[in-house]
Structures are given as structure tokens and as C-alpha cells.
Amino acid sequence: MFAGFLILVLFLWMAGPGPAAAREPPDIIFIYTDDQARWGMGAYGNAEVKTPNLDRLAAAGALFLNAFTITPVCSPSRASLFTGKVPTELGIEDWIDPKKEPEVGLAPEAITWPKLLQKAGYKTALIGKWHLGTAARYHPTLNGFDHFVGFLAGGIDPKNPTLEVEGKPRTFEGYASEVLAEQAIRFLEKNRHEKFLLCLHFRAPHAPYTPVAEEDERLYEKLDPAVPEVPGLPAVKVKKLKREYYSSISSMDRSVGRLLQALDDLKLSEKTAVFFTSDNGTMIGQHGLHHKGNAAWLVEGKTGHRPNCFEESIRVPMALRWPGVIRPGTRVEKVVSNLDYFPTILAMAGVAPPEGYACRGRDFLPLARNGAAAAASWDDTLFGQYDMHHYTRARMRLLRTPAWKLVWHFEPGAENELYDLVKDPGEVHNLASQKEALPVLGRLRSELSKAMASVQDPLERKEKQEAR
């Protein structure tokens, strides 16, 4: 009888935590950083950067090894995150310049998961960055948030930031990451007995990376960071930028630690699901560039911008801790994107999407719960869009598989890109013009056309009309 009991226990352990649907919907915290690349988190193997709190969060749940954003810049990535739609469906295709584009933003009629959770009874808050329109009709409180303390445009000062509080500007003393974390903790304290959704959107580690607190800067004062092997790259400048970037990440990480401690102190940790990710990645010297999909040249002798969908620009860190549902130490290898949060978060909360809503993402909870069947049927193909109009113009469409990446340029005169991600993970050798690669290029181009047609991509329609 005792042996039978042990077998039952072993079976239950192997089966994993019970079905999420059988549990009370969790409180949800969504931590979102700005321009933090996958390589900017220690859990992914970078020993240079110190992120003990993010690493602890990931170790307590699932670490996603292949998480991506479908657009390598801020505003469209954030719009896709909230809606599960691609940028061309939302009319937000590049970062929003509040001075030049005051009328651009996430339409108030857009369906977002904060709106749906709010309607389902969640108390909702956004602390930090919005960047989806500064006009009054685009305000976060009209897009699913009961409470907003933060900034509507793209950035704030890293020290002594000015934030909107109850509709009015207020300047805070201190470092931005700490100020935002403090506001988030206040929301938790006030709403600890409510069902809540808290979105904490840091401005770190967006440039300018400093100033930061002395304790964060001190972590890297003796670090001699690695420099990418790119001819003409100014090593001294790259090392300085990386030290500053890492210190900005550590300042944010320390603030995340304060938030996690507050969850423990308020006895909320066991019933709260905590997400962590970033809007897009960044480069500091990789490919000779600095920043993300609209990167500028760093190498000597080159000026201007290089529109791109390089791995460093689209690959982001991602973790999910959900006690009792996701087993600690879980590692998800399948490809997920920012489109997938819409169906995933609704599934967690037990909220149905509107009937007929054409979400472009997929619920990744079965993957995080070690669902072998889900992994076996999961398609690892990634489709992306980037229509750049700041600095220079580009019309880029992306199709990525685990083995290949095709970046098709629709702007006149640009060179298409094809990379063998198995043999050339650093994307050094563009094979698009190589005769031996033509069969692969043709197959991927056909798949790209299908993906574009599936979302009614205007570039696909235009191409078909011109071909008639």
C-alpha cells in the first residue's frame, strides 16, 4: 500500500501542477523594460551583467529561451503586445514622435487585454511608460487602466523624473526606476484585497543609460566588457556604453527586487502571476551598430542609420512566475512573440476574447506548463513587420524559422537579407544573392507572402496589384 502511494505521488509530480483552469484566476503583474536585449540578463548566460532579482524570478518559474518582438522598436511593439495585432492593423508602424505625430496613437476602440480584464473586475494600473499616443483620446485610462502614474511619450530623465499623477505633472526626487517601483508598491498596498492587474513599465535601460545610483554604477567600474569583433569598432566607446547599459539594467533589477519583496511582505506572492519581458532588444557594437531596429552606425567612417531586424534587435528576455501552476526551473525552447500575450493573459484570467476577434497570437501557457503535446504541434515560424519613417525610410518584412531568417526590403534600392541561423547565428553572411541559396530564398519568400496575406498586409496587396 505504501509503495502504491509512492507511485501515485511520483505520477502527480511528473504530471506537473494542476490545470490552470481549476485555480482561482491570479492577480497579474506585468514588468516591461525598455530596450533590454536578451543578452542583457544574466539568466541567459551573460556573466558580465548582474541581474540577481530577474534571475531569481525566472528560476522560480519559466524562462523563455526564444522570445521575440515582431517589430524592433518601441511603439508598434507595445501596441502589438496589448492587442495581439500586427502594426499595420493598428496604424502604428514606427515609434511615435509626440512633437511631429501628436495625432498618432492606439485608438480608444482598440481591444486590449487590460480593457478586458478591467471589464472582468480586475483593478488595473499602469505605472511608467505608455508611448502609445499623447492626445487625450489615447490616454491609458481610456485603454483599460483605472490608475495611471507615468509618462505618455517615449522617455523621462533617469534621475528626478517628471511623471503624470492624477492628470498633472509632478517631479519626483530620486532615480526613475526606484520612483516607478515605489509607485507600483503603493498600488499593491492599496489594492491588496482586490483582484488586480499591475503593469510596471520601466524606462530603463533605454538611452541615456545614466545617471544611476552609485551602488549600481559601482558594480561595473572595474569591468572590462567584451567587445564584438567588428572592424573599425571603437573599443573604448563600446566598453563605456556597455558599462553604462549594464548599470541601468542593474538599477531596474534592484527595483524589481523591491517589488518582489513587497509581494512577499503583503502575502500576495502565491496568488500572483508575474511576467517579465522587454519591448525590443538593442545592440552595443554588434554588427557595428548602436540601438535597435533603427540603429545608428558605431564603426568609424560610417554615419547614419541601418534599419534592421537582427537577432539582437528582436530577441528579448522573458520569464513567467506563477506559483502552483508553473514548475520552478522550467525552460521553454519554443518560439513565442509579443503577439502571444493577448490570448495567454486572457486564458490565465479566465476571460474570453470578443467573439470573432482576429488575434494573431497563441496561448503559450501549455508550453510553460511543460505540455509535450503543445510543444510538438507548436509552429516556430516568426513573422514580423517594420515600416520605418524616422531618420530614414524602410519597408521590411521578416520570416524567421529556427534555421533561416529572411528579411525582405520593399523600399527601393535596398538589399534583401537571408541568413543561415544554424551556421551563421551572428548574421554575418548575407546569402540572399548567392545562387546556391536561391531555393531556400524562394521557399521562404513564398511563406512570407502567405503570412502577409493572412494579416491583410498592405504591402502584399500593393505587390499583387502591381503584378497585374
N, C-alpha and C positions, 0 to 999 in steps of 0.2 A: 504493500500500500504506500509506504514511504517512497519507494522507487517510482511508483506511478505519479506521485505528487511532484517529484523532482522533474520527471519528464514533462508534466504539464507546465511547470514553471519555465523550463527551458524553451518549450514551444511558444509560450506567451512572450518571452524575451526576444526570441528570434522573429516573431511576428511584428514586433515594434509596438509603439504606443497605440492606443485605441483610436478608432476613427474620429477625425476632427468634427464630423457632423454630430457625434454623440456628446460633445462637450458644449458648455456654455460659450457663446461667441466671446473672443478675447477682447480686452482693451488693446489698442494698437498704437504703437509709437513708430513713426517713420522718420529715420535720421538720414538726411540728404546733404552731402557735401558738394563743393563746387570745384570742378577741375581736378578731382583726385583720381589719378590713374590707378590701375590695378597694381602697378609696380610700387605704388606709394602706400603699401600696407604690409606690415611685417609677416602676416599670416601667409602671404603668397611667396615667401622665401627671400625677401629683401632684408638682409641683416643690417643695412645702413639706417633704416628708418625705425623709430621707436613708437609703436602703437600698441602698448600693452592692453588698453581697455577694449579697443576694437578687436584685437586678437582673442581676448577673453570672451567677448560677445560671440565671435564666430565659433570658438571651441565649445561653447555651451549649446550650440545648435548646428545649423548647416552653413558651410562655406561653399559658395558657388564659384567653381573654377573657370567657368566660361560664360561670364555675364557681359552683356554688351548694351550699348545705346545705339539706336538706329540712325541717329544724327549726331555728329561730333561737336555740336555747340549747344549753348545753354537753352534758350527759349523754346525751340522746337522739341528738344529732348524732354523738357519739363511738361510741355503740352501733351506729348505722346504718353508720358508717364501717367498723367491724370485721366486721360480719356481712352487709352487703348487704340488711338487712331494715329495714322501716319501724318507727317507735317502738311502734305499737300491737301489733305482732307480738312485741315484746320486753318489754313491760310497763314501759318506761322512757319516760315522756312529758313530763317536765319535769326540770330539774336536780335532782340527788339531794342532799337536805339530810341530812348524816350524823347530825345530832342528832335530827331528827324522823323520819327514814326509814332507820334502821340496817339494816332487813331488805330494802331495795331494792338491786338490783344486776344485773349481767349474769350470767345463770345459767351455772354451770360446764358445763352440757351444750350451751351455745350453740356453734355452728360459727363460728369466726373464722379469718381468713386467717393470723394469727400461729400458731395451732394447726396449721393445715395445712402451713405452711412448716416449722414445728418438726418435724412428723412426717416431712417430706420430707428432713430432715437439716440444715436451717438452724440455726445457733446464734442464739438470739433474745434480745433485750434491750429493755426499756422503761426509759428514763431520763426521769423527770419526772412529769407529771400523768396520773392514771388516771381518777378521778371516775366510776367505774362500780361502786361498792359498797365499803364499808369492812369488812363482815363477812368472816371468814376464808375462807368458801367462795367469795367473789368475787375473791380475790387474783389479781393479774396472773400469778403463777406457776402458777395453775390455768387460765389463759385463754391459754396459748400462749407465755409468756415464761420462758426459762431464768433470766434475770437481771433483777432489778428494783432500781433506786435511784430513789426519788421520793416522791410523796405520793398517798395514796389518796383524799383528799377534794378539795374544789374549789380550794383555794388555799394558798399559803405566803407568808411575808413576802418582799418583793422584795429584802431585804438580810438576811444571816445566816440563811438558811432552815434549817429542820429537816426532814430527809429520812429516810425509812426505808432503812437499809443492812443487808443480811443479817438482815432481820426486826426490827431495833431502831432506835429514833430516834437521830439524830445531827445536831447542829447544826454547820453549816459557816460559816466566816467568808468574807464576800465577797457579791457580788451574785448573785441567783438564776440569771440567765441564764448568767453565767460559770461558776458552780458546776456547773450541769447540763451545759454544753458540756464541761467538764473531765472529768466522769464518762463522757460519751459517748466522748471521745477515749481514755480509759483502756480502754474496752471494745474499741475498734478496735485499739489496740496489742496487747491480749491475744489477740484473735481474728483477726488479720490473715491468718492462714493457713487459716482456716475459712470455709465459706460462711455468711454472716451476714445477719441482719435486725436493724437498729438503729432503734428508734422513739425519737426525741428530742422530747418533748412539753414545750415551754416553758410557763411561767405568764404570761409577757409576751405581749401588752400588756394583760392583764386589770387592772382597777382593784383596789387603788390603783396608779397608774402609777409612782409614785416611792416611795422614793428610787432613783436610778440613779447610775452613775459620773459624775463631774464632766465627763469628756470627752463623754459623751452629752448631758448637760444643756446644755453649752456650745454645742452645735450650734444650739440654738433660742433662746438667751437674747435675741437681737435680732430674732427672727422676729415679724412681725405677721400672724398667720394669718387666712385668710378666715373670715368668719362667715356662716352661712346666713341668707338673707333671710326671717326668720320674725318676725312682730310679737310684741313682748314678750320677745324673747330677750335675756338678759343678756350683752352682748357681751364684757365684761371677763372674766367667768367662763368663757365658751366659749373665749376665746383662751388662758386659763391651762390649761384642761383639754386643749386640743389640743397645746399645747407639751409638757405632761407626757406625753401619749399618744405623741407623736412620739419623745420621748426614750426611752420604754420600748421602742418598736419599734427604735430605733437600737441600744439595748443588746443586744437579741436579735440584730439583724443583725450586729453586731460579733462575737458569739459564733458565729453561723453561719459567718462568715469564718474563724474559728479552726478550726472543724470541717472546712471545705473545704480549708484549708491542710494539716491533718493527713492528709487523704486523699491529697493530693499527696505529702507527705513520706513516707508509707508505701507510695507507689506503688500505691494502690488505686483512684484516680480512674477509670481507663479501664475497669475491670470492675465499677463500682458505679453503679447507678441511684439518683438522689437525687430524692425527691419533696419538695415544699413546699406546704403549704396551711394553712388555719385552720379551727377548729371552727364558727365563725359570725362574722358581722360585728359592727358596732357603729355607734352614732350619737353625735355630739357636736354637738348643736344641730339637726341635720336633723330636720324635722317637729316641731321644738320639744322634742326628746327627748334623753335620755342613756341609753346602753347599747343592748341588743339587742332580742330579741323580747319581753322583759319590761320594756321601757324605762320610766323614770320621766320625768315632765314636768320640763322645764327652764324653760319660759316662765313669766313672772311671773303670779301669780294662779291657777295650776293646780297641783294636788297629785295624788299617787297615781301609778298605773301605766297605761300604754297598751299592752295586748297587740297585737302587730303582726307582719306578715310583709313589712315594707317592704324594698325592694331593699338598703338599707344593712345590714339585719339578716341577710339570707340570701345575699348575694353575697360571695364570698370570693376572695382571691388564690390562684393555683395555678400551679405550674411543675413540670416534669419534665426532668431532665437524664439522658440515657442515651447516653454516647459510643459512636459507631459504629452506633447504631440510630436515634436522633432527630437530625435535622439541626439545627445551631445556627440560631437566628433563626426557628424555626417558631412560628407563631401559630395557635392553634386557636380558631375562632369558634363552633363548635357548643356547645350547652348540655350540660354534664356536672354530676354531683352527687356527694355523698359516698357514695351507694349504689354508684357505679361502681368504687370502689377494689377491692372484693372480687374481681370477675372479672378486673380488669386485672392486679392483682398476682399472682394465681394463673397467669394466662397468661404473664406475664413469667418466672415461676419454673418454668414447665412442670409445674405441679401441677394435677391435675384436681379439680374440686369433687366432693363426695359425690354419688352417683347420686340423682337426684330432688330435689336441693336447690333450693328456690324462691328463688333470688337475684333481687332487684328491680332490680339494676343491670346495666350493659352494659360490655363491654371497650372502653375508649377508645383503646387502642394504635393501631388503624388510623387514627384521626383524627390522633394525634400523629405518625404516620409519613407524613403528607400523603396519606392514602388518599382520592382523589377519590370513588371508588365508595362508601366508607364514609360520607363526608360527605353524599353525595346521598341516601342512604337513612336517614340519622340523624334521629330524631324529636326536635325541640327542645322538646317539651312537658315541663313540670316539675310533679310532684305533690308536695305537702308536707302535713305534719301538725304541729299544735302544740296539745296539751292542757295548758294552764297551770293550776297549782293553788297556786303560791306567790304571795303578795301579793294576787292576785285570781284569779277563775276565768274561763277562756276555753276554747272548743272550736272551733278554727279548722282549716279545710281549704283548701288552696291549689291552684289550677290556673293555671299561667303558660305563655303562649306568647310568642314574640318580639314580638307585637303587643299582647297583652292580659294582664292579671292579674286573676283572680277570687279573693277571699278570702271564704269563706263561714263565717259565725259560727253555730254551733249553740247557743251559750249564749243563754238568754232575754234579750230586750231589746236585743241588740247589733245594730249596723247592718252589713249586708254591704258589701263593697267591690269596686268594679270600676274599673280604671284602664286608660286608653289609653296604653300604654308608648311608642308612637311619637310622639304629640302631647304627651304629658304624662309624660316619663320621670322627673320628680321626684315623681310620685304626689301631686299637689296636689289634683286634682279627682276626687272620688268620683262615678262615674256610675251607681252601682247603682240609684238611684231615678229616673233620667232615662228618660222614655218612649222616646226615640229609641234608647236603648241596650238596650232590652229584648230584641231579637232576639239580640244578642251575648251578653247575660247568660244567656238561655235555652239557647243552644248550649253555652256554657262550663259551665253547671250540669249539663247532661246528660253532658258529657265528665267532669266531676268525679265524678259518680255512678258512671260506669263505672270510673274509676280507683280509687275507694274500694272498689267491689265486687271488683276484681281482687286486692286485698290483704286481703279479708275485714275491712274496717274496721268496727269495732263500731258506729260512728255511722250507717253506711249500713244495717246490719241493723236497728238500732233504728228508723230512719226508715221502713223498709219495714213493720216490724211495726205501727207506729203508724198507717200509712196503710191498713191492712187493716180 
